[in-house]
């Protein structure tokens, strides 16, 4: 059984920050998907020029669709590279790496996550509309123009992949870290 902790969730939920805090407290490595993904994407043909053209001609939604097969591959690669590492590690996914419209891509990610019992979805609030509002405020000025948190918060993929959900409203990242440690019996 894997001792890894995997954090998933929408942009701005604190996956990387909480991941850093968990890794430090548990004295294990942190593996942030956002730092590793481009290498994995290039393995299966990611092209920055294609992305740039999509961005210029069709905007963020087209780029997000282009990324989907690369994101599924990156999840498979990252999890296979770190599965059963002792004493475990903390992996924080980029927001898109756990949201899939395409059922075949979702099934691949679901299968890759199957051996990992500690998949934690971070959300600000049980009230999804409130979560959207909180995340929009947190990422104001950071997200692309017209970016909508709704799909990341309300899409069923995150809930289907998660084994645990942690709501963070009103907590410091350190409090969230400590609650995750207790929740997972670490």
C-alpha positions in Angstrom: 0.0 0.0 0.0 1.3 3.4 -1.0 2.3 5.9 1.7 2.0 8.7 -0.7 -0.4 11.7 -0.3 -1.8 13.1 -3.5 -3.5 16.5 -3.4 -6.0 17.4 -6.1 -8.4 20.3 -6.6 -9.1 23.5 -8.5 -6.6 26.3 -9.0 -6.0 28.4 -5.9 -7.0 25.8 -3.3 -3.5 25.6 -1.9 -2.3 22.2 -3.2 1.3 23.3 -3.6 1.5 25.3 -0.4 -0.1 22.5 1.7 2.0 20.0 -0.2 5.2 21.8 0.8 4.0 21.9 4.4 3.0 18.3 4.5 6.3 17.1 2.9 8.3 19.2 5.4 6.3 18.0 8.5 6.4 14.3 7.4 10.1 14.6 6.2 9.3 13.2 2.8 9.9 14.5 -0.8 7.4 16.8 -2.5 6.6 16.1 -6.2 4.7 19.1 -7.6 3.1 18.2 -11.0 3.4 21.8 -12.1 7.2 21.6 -12.0 7.4 18.2 -13.8 4.6 18.2 -16.3 6.3 19.8 -19.3 8.9 17.1 -19.5 6.2 14.4 -19.4 4.1 16.3 -22.0 7.0 16.5 -24.4 7.4 12.7 -24.2 4.2 12.3 -26.2 4.5 15.2 -28.7 3.5 18.4 -26.8 4.3 21.3 -29.1 4.6 24.8 -27.6 4.0 26.4 -31.0 0.7 24.6 -31.3 -0.3 25.8 -27.8 0.7 29.4 -28.7 -1.4 29.3 -31.9 -4.4 27.9 -30.0 -4.1 30.6 -27.4 -3.9 33.4 -29.9 -6.7 32.1 -32.1 -9.1 30.5 -29.7 -8.1 31.3 -26.1 -7.6 29.4 -22.9 -10.4 26.8 -23.4 -8.7 25.6 -26.6 -5.4 25.3 -24.8 -7.0 23.4 -21.9 -8.5 20.9 -24.4 -5.1 20.5 -26.1 -3.5 19.7 -22.8 -5.9 16.9 -21.8 -4.1 13.9 -23.3 -0.8 15.3 -22.0 -2.2 15.7 -18.6 -3.4 12.1 -18.4 0.0 10.9 -19.6 1.7 13.1 -17.0 -0.4 11.7 -14.2 0.4 8.1 -15.3 4.2 8.9 -15.5 4.4 10.8 -12.2 2.5 8.1 -10.3 4.4 5.3 -11.8 7.7 7.0 -11.1 6.8 7.5 -7.4 4.6 4.6 -6.6 5.7 2.8 -3.4 8.6 5.1 -2.8 9.6 4.7 0.8 8.8 6.5 3.0 6.4 8.0 0.5 6.0 11.5 -0.9 3.5 14.3 -1.3 2.3 14.8 -4.8 0.3 17.9 -5.7 -1.4 17.8 -9.1 -1.9 20.8 -11.3 -5.6 21.7 -11.3 -6.4 20.3 -14.7 -4.8 17.0 -14.0 -7.9 15.7 -12.2 -10.7 17.1 -14.5 -11.6 15.2 -17.6 -14.6 15.4 -20.0 -13.2 12.5 -22.1 -14.2 9.3 -20.2 -11.3 7.3 -21.7 -8.8 9.9 -20.3 -10.6 9.9 -17.0 -10.5 6.1 -16.9 -6.7 6.2 -17.4 -6.2 8.7 -14.5 -8.6 6.7 -12.3 -6.7 3.5 -13.0 -3.4 5.3 -12.3 -4.7 6.6 -8.9 -6.3 3.2 -7.9 -3.4 2.0 -5.8 -3.2 5.3 -3.9 -5.6 5.5 -0.8 -4.5 9.0 0.2 -6.0 11.1 -2.6 -7.2 14.3 -1.0 -9.4 16.9 -2.7 -8.9 20.4 -1.4 -11.9 22.8 -1.6 -12.5 26.0 0.2 -16.1 25.2 1.2 -18.8 22.5 1.0 -20.9 25.1 -0.8 -19.5 24.9 -4.3 -20.8 28.3 -5.3 -19.0 29.8 -2.3 -15.8 27.8 -3.3 -16.0 29.4 -6.8 -16.3 32.9 -5.3 -13.4 32.3 -2.8 -11.1 30.9 -5.6 -12.0 33.7 -7.9 -10.9 36.2 -5.2 -7.7 34.3 -4.5 -6.6 34.1 -8.1 -7.8 37.5 -9.2 -5.1 38.9 -11.5 -3.3 35.6 -11.7 -5.8 33.6 -13.9 -6.1 34.1 -17.6 -8.7 36.6 -18.8 -12.2 35.1 -18.7 -11.1 32.2 -16.6 -14.0 30.4 -14.9 -13.4 28.3 -11.8 -16.8 26.6 -12.2 -15.7 23.7 -14.2 -12.8 22.9 -11.8 -15.1 23.1 -8.8 -18.3 21.5 -10.0 -17.0 18.9 -12.4 -17.5 15.4 -11.0 -14.0 14.2 -11.8 -12.4 15.6 -8.7 -15.0 14.0 -6.5 -14.8 10.7 -8.3 -11.0 10.6 -7.9 -10.8 11.7 -4.3 -10.8 9.3 -1.3 -11.0 12.3 1.1 -12.3 15.8 0.9 -10.8 18.6 3.0 -12.6 22.0 3.2 -10.1 24.8 4.0 -12.3 27.9 4.6 -11.1 29.8 7.6 -8.0 27.7 8.1 -4.3 28.6 7.7 -2.3 26.2 5.4 -0.7 24.9 8.6 -4.1 24.0 10.1 -5.1 22.3 6.8 -1.8 20.3 6.9 -2.3 19.2 10.4 -5.9 18.2 9.7 -4.8 16.1 6.7 -2.1 14.4 8.9 -4.8 13.4 11.4 -7.3 12.4 8.8 -4.8 10.0 7.2 -3.4 8.7 10.4 0.0 10.0 9.8 
